[in-house]
Amino acid sequence: MNKKAHEARTILIKMMRTYQTKTVKETGYKLVTMRNEVKQTLQTGKNLNGKNITPSKKKELRKHLLHYRSELEKLIASSKVYKEEKGN
């Protein structure tokens, strides 16, 4: 296994441990689900318990939204690199 594949594999394993999943696909689904929950909360202005969210909480949720988006992009990129390099 070359260096690129090894680095991509390390990133994937770290993400699976972080989100407590067993596969890359499951990690992706979990990230999409969390991102959609945050989006829904921001759109409705209420959290899952039905309480209104404060402006400071909105700011925090926007940061989470950006974080989940970047994590998902990193997951996709690492998975693609790993598959390509592993095939060679």
C-alpha positions, 0 to 999 in steps of 0.5 A: 500500500502506498503513502496516499492510500495509507493516509486515506485509510487512516482518515477513514478509520479515524472518522469511523471511530469518531462517529462510532460506525463500522463502515464508510457508507454508514459513516456517510449516512450518519453525517448526512442525517446529522447535517439534515437535523441541523438544517431542519432546526435552522429552518424551523427555528425550533429544536427537536424538543419544540423549544425556540432556539436563541441567536447564539444557538443559531450561530453554533448550529451554522458552525456545526452545519459547516463542520458536517459538510466539510467532514462529508467532503473529506470522507468522500475524497478519502474514500475515492483516493483509497479505492483508486490507490488500492486498485493500483 
